[in-house]
Amino acid sequence: MTAPESAPPSALQPQTVADAGEHRVIELVRSLVPPTPSWVQIGIGDDAAVIEPERNRLEVVTTDVLIEGVHFDRAFCDPASIGHKALAVNLSDLAAMGAAPRAALLSLGLPGSLPFADLEVMLRALVELATLHKVTLIGGNVARSPGPLFLDVTLTGTVKRRRVLTRRGGRVGDALYVTGSLGAAAAGLTWLRRKADEAGCAACASPVWSTEGTSDVVRDAVERFLRPQPRMRVGMIAGRTRAATACMDLSDGLADAVRQLAAASGTGAVVEAEALPIHPGAAEIFSGESKQSEQAVPVQAAVSAALSGGEDYELLLAVSRRSLRRFLAVQRLSGVPATRIGTLTAGTELVLRRDGVDEPLPAGFEHFA
Amino acid sequence: MTAPESAPPSALQPQTVADAGEHRVIELVRSLVPPTPSWVQIGIGDDAAVIEPERNRLEVVTTDVLIEGVHFDRAFCDPASIGHKALAVNLSDLAAMGAAPRAALLSLGLPGSLPFADLEVMLRALVELATLHKVTLIGGNVARSPGPLFLDVTLTGTVKRRRVLTRRGGRVGDALYVTGSLGAAAAGLTWLRRKADEAGCAACASPVWSTEGTSDVVRDAVERFLRPQPRMRVGMIAGRTRAATACMDLSDGLADAVRQLAAASGTGAVVEAEALPIHPGAAEIFSGESKQSEQAVPVQAAVSAALSGGEDYELLLAVSRRSLRRFLAVQRLSGVPATRIGTLTAGTELVLRRDGVDEPLPAGFEHFA
């Protein structure tokens, strides 16, 4: 007896995660993961994964979660962006340590009503980014969530001894640099929220707004929110060449990063507002937001987004005068420009210098506000 | 100027997690973690943790989450039990691999309204169990949850090459053993739910029912649900002495474990219902449940709990005839008795033998049912 040639797709593909059940979800993950390298002795499917550590390397481990309603909204984040970002935010943490990523675990909290097809798209995007960065998914967990969807990733990587970038190595007089540009993610989120409000269906099932017809810079800002590109090469090259004394990623905004790097290094800091490399899309998006003709308002909103908005996933680096030349080489080799935005200072004061006037550095993004 | 001698406690201790904010929560975790061993180069407080791998060992990694409303209910689980269990379920996974635990990461999803004092009790219990098993908390993440409280733990451990216990090493003819006793966790949960229903306040803030006045065996069953004790020594000794060909923990019930171990090993299995070491508290609790005079009903309910209830966190081990003597030594050395409950068979059939009659092995606990 042969199988029927065209069974209805519904018989083959479960509609929701609850239809599929835990084992089918695990099977889906397994089917998407490429063949594992030889250092993975036991991958997905046992009580735990077993791996061979890399010789002569330190191990770097981080964990970060994306929670629906906090870090993303299915009303305006497509499933692929959610999967991408769940890994990207963890990659960014390893970049900030100068580490090369290696293995990931994925812990999923899934509402039973989540469309199985959406889960597949999410996982495909995560595995695609993993493959790009030579990360192997070695295990994880699947649980039902009675509330929001969440994706909790643990990522391990390796780094050579004495090549680790920490937050605490900064010295008084070091220059502060940020990679790329700031405020794009907060502006992109603002744009998406505005579109959702206009469409009047913040609770619709997965509508994704096309950025067609908008300017390139707006489109780029929205992409930066949905699909951040972690600065792996900058971190790895800066660590390897000892071009930076300290480093941290900007997950909670520049102000938070400066505050934490300075505190860990036992210094103060001055940040020059005029030097901040504001993403051009941010000014454009916030000018639509304010609906006022004054130029100053959107610019201020963009600066504020850069300082406190978070989610830019750029790197903040402290660079000593001695290593400035090496740091220029990092920018050249990584292809990612960096901008000097301030200086580590004696004492513990944290200052934002704007039009020559000093004010206290604002707070970063506050998770429980 | 001196500080006031008795500031009101409210000024010192935030009432809720939202009052405290992310940084204060991280400070709390740091304050509870004992000084870290020298292999931890960078612990809590940077973008990622940095550790020295253990020489000549394979690394074993697992992740498991506890979600409010799925794995626990604050109406009848005290905060200390939640913290304990979040780590215990991960320890159990390492036990099933024969690994010695080493480092943990804790990813917290916290409702803003969670009492800060409850969080502290939860974390203290987790750190206490970690210390007992020589586990160092090296990092984690704190996020706001707009829904349930969740605690997601990633645990790493180490094992010698060729001493790993997997699910796939079982052979036809191997005896199946389980450690300790079965059905206690499901029965304990039943008892707690019944108490909550009787009190008519399933939604009260953290009432914890005293087990005083109940029998020792009921009290023990409730404890097994709230504070499972992972079988670390059994797993480690069985792995080290090669006393078992395959192993798995019983997180989703015996039926699920037998199904998965047999499938991974390419065998079938027979489980003898009469041989199951039912926890004495389970029969007692389920006899109260059924409210019927017939003895058969509670016993059947207890057997069903043992097979499909899950959360017992005992180990299922396959033992070859050759290594039976070594396996008896494991029981003696670990102080944990094990009971032969079945056999791996040729083919792929999974059979429950009850009163000499064969029936299909029931399903294990289904997470999305």
Contacts between the chains, C-beta under 8 A, distances in Angstrom:
chain1	res1	chain2	res2	distance
A	17	B	368	6.4
A	18	B	368	4.5
A	20	B	368	7.4
A	21	B	366	6.1
A	21	B	367	7.3
A	21	B	368	5.1
A	21	B	369	7.9
A	22	B	366	7.0
A	22	B	367	4.3
A	22	B	368	6.1
A	41	B	58	6.3
A	41	B	164	7.2
A	42	B	164	7.1
A	42	B	166	6.2
A	45	B	167	7.9
A	45	B	264	7.4
A	46	B	97	7.1
A	46	B	166	5.5
A	46	B	167	5.4
A	46	B	168	7.6
A	46	B	248	8.0
A	46	B	264	7.5
A	47	B	62	6.6
A	47	B	93	4.4
A	47	B	94	7.7
A	47	B	96	4.0
A	47	B	97	5.6
A	47	B	167	7.2
A	47	B	247	7.9
A	47	B	248	5.9
A	47	B	249	5.9
A	48	B	60	4.8
A	48	B	61	6.0
A	48	B	62	3.6
A	48	B	93	4.9
A	48	B	94	6.0
A	48	B	96	7.4
A	48	B	97	4.9
A	48	B	99	7.0
A	48	B	157	7.7
A	49	B	60	7.1
A	49	B	61	4.9
A	49	B	62	7.1
A	50	B	58	5.3
A	50	B	59	7.1
A	50	B	60	5.3
A	50	B	61	8.0
A	50	B	97	6.8
A	50	B	159	7.2
A	50	B	164	5.6
A	51	B	58	6.8
A	51	B	59	5.1
A	51	B	61	6.9
A	52	B	58	6.1
A	52	B	59	7.6
A	53	B	53	3.9
A	53	B	54	7.8
A	53	B	57	7.6
A	53	B	58	7.7
A	53	B	59	5.3
A	54	B	53	7.8
A	57	B	53	7.6
A	58	B	41	6.3
A	58	B	50	5.3
A	58	B	51	6.8
A	58	B	52	6.1
A	58	B	53	7.7
A	59	B	50	7.1
A	59	B	51	5.2
A	59	B	52	7.6
A	59	B	53	5.4
A	60	B	48	4.9
A	60	B	49	7.1
A	60	B	50	5.3
A	61	B	48	6.0
A	61	B	49	4.9
A	61	B	50	8.0
A	61	B	51	6.9
A	61	B	103	7.5
A	61	B	105	6.3
A	61	B	138	6.7
A	61	B	139	6.5
A	61	B	154	7.8
A	61	B	156	7.6
A	62	B	47	6.6
A	62	B	48	3.6
A	62	B	49	7.1
A	62	B	105	7.8
A	62	B	139	6.7
A	63	B	105	4.7
A	63	B	107	4.8
A	63	B	139	6.9
A	63	B	140	6.0
A	63	B	141	5.1
A	63	B	152	7.6
A	63	B	154	6.0
A	64	B	107	7.6
A	64	B	141	5.3
A	65	B	107	5.3
A	65	B	109	6.6
A	65	B	141	5.9
A	65	B	143	5.3
A	65	B	152	7.0
A	67	B	109	6.1
A	67	B	143	5.7
A	67	B	144	7.5
A	67	B	145	6.0
A	67	B	146	7.2
A	68	B	146	7.9
A	69	B	146	4.2
A	69	B	147	7.5
A	70	B	143	6.4
A	70	B	144	5.5
A	70	B	145	7.3
A	70	B	146	6.0
A	71	B	143	7.6
A	93	B	47	4.4
A	93	B	48	4.9
A	94	B	47	7.7
A	94	B	48	6.0
A	96	B	47	4.0
A	96	B	48	7.4
A	97	B	46	7.1
A	97	B	47	5.6
A	97	B	48	4.9
A	97	B	50	6.8
A	99	B	48	7.0
A	103	B	61	7.5
A	105	B	61	6.4
A	105	B	62	7.8
A	105	B	63	4.7
A	105	B	154	6.1
A	107	B	63	4.8
A	107	B	64	7.6
A	107	B	65	5.3
A	107	B	107	7.8
A	107	B	152	5.2
A	107	B	154	7.8
A	109	B	65	6.6
A	109	B	67	6.1
A	109	B	150	6.6
A	110	B	368	7.9
A	112	B	368	5.3
A	138	B	61	6.7
A	139	B	61	6.5
A	139	B	62	6.7
A	139	B	63	6.9
A	140	B	63	6.0
A	141	B	63	5.1
A	141	B	64	5.3
A	141	B	65	5.9
A	142	B	367	7.0
A	143	B	65	5.3
A	143	B	67	5.7
A	143	B	70	6.4
A	143	B	71	7.6
A	143	B	367	6.3
A	144	B	67	7.5
A	144	B	70	5.5
A	144	B	367	5.1
A	144	B	368	5.3
A	145	B	67	6.0
A	145	B	70	7.3
A	145	B	147	7.2
A	145	B	148	7.1
A	145	B	150	7.9
A	146	B	67	7.2
A	146	B	68	7.9
A	146	B	69	4.2
A	146	B	70	6.0
A	146	B	147	7.0
A	146	B	148	6.0
A	147	B	69	7.5
A	147	B	145	7.2
A	147	B	146	7.1
A	147	B	147	2.1
A	147	B	148	4.8
A	148	B	145	7.1
A	148	B	146	6.0
A	148	B	147	4.8
A	150	B	109	6.6
A	150	B	145	7.9
A	150	B	150	7.4
A	152	B	63	7.6
A	152	B	65	7.0
A	152	B	107	5.2
A	152	B	141	8.0
A	152	B	152	4.7
A	154	B	61	7.8
A	154	B	63	6.0
A	154	B	105	6.1
A	154	B	107	7.8
A	154	B	154	4.2
A	156	B	61	7.7
A	157	B	48	7.7
A	159	B	50	7.2
A	164	B	41	7.2
A	164	B	42	7.1
A	164	B	50	5.5
A	166	B	42	6.1
A	166	B	46	5.5
A	167	B	45	7.8
A	167	B	46	5.4
A	167	B	47	7.2
A	168	B	46	7.6
A	247	B	47	7.9
A	248	B	46	7.9
A	248	B	47	5.9
A	249	B	47	5.8
A	264	B	45	7.3
A	264	B	46	7.5
A	366	B	21	6.0
A	366	B	22	7.0
A	367	B	21	7.3
A	367	B	22	4.3
A	367	B	142	7.0
A	367	B	143	6.3
A	367	B	144	5.1
A	368	B	17	6.3
A	368	B	18	4.5
A	368	B	20	7.4
A	368	B	21	5.1
A	368	B	22	6.1
A	368	B	110	7.9
A	368	B	112	5.3
A	368	B	144	5.3
A	369	B	21	7.7
